[in-house]
Amino acid sequence: MQTARTSSKGQIVIPKHIRDKVGLKPGSLVEVKLANEHIELIPLPEDPIKALRGSLKGRKSLASQLIKEHRREVRQDAKRH
């Protein structure tokens, strides 16, 4: 277990091997979350759009699903009238 001491401003130094492992560089952004009784630091990508590219691959399009649903409703309405 590694420890870090907080400064008077509440700052800490993240050990170099941990920064290297998660890709933190000077100026990197991290999300700071309070999770129950501990703090989580989550590195944020430099380019969030690029990081999400391909993440929805293989999933059905929401637009396609809504169009199909709409067509079904239109057919049902036509049968009723």
C-alpha angles and dihedrals in degrees: 000000000000124000133203129197120227118233123227086268093053093254125144134190114236108218114257097240090055093047089050093048094053095036100246114165130177107292095020116146122234130187112232114209133179106221113184103300100343140067123242123201113200118189112230121215118254090231110030093187092054090046091056095047109122095009092118095045113133095021124116115257114254089216091056091049092050092049091051091048091049092050090051091052092048091051092049091050091049091053091051093054 
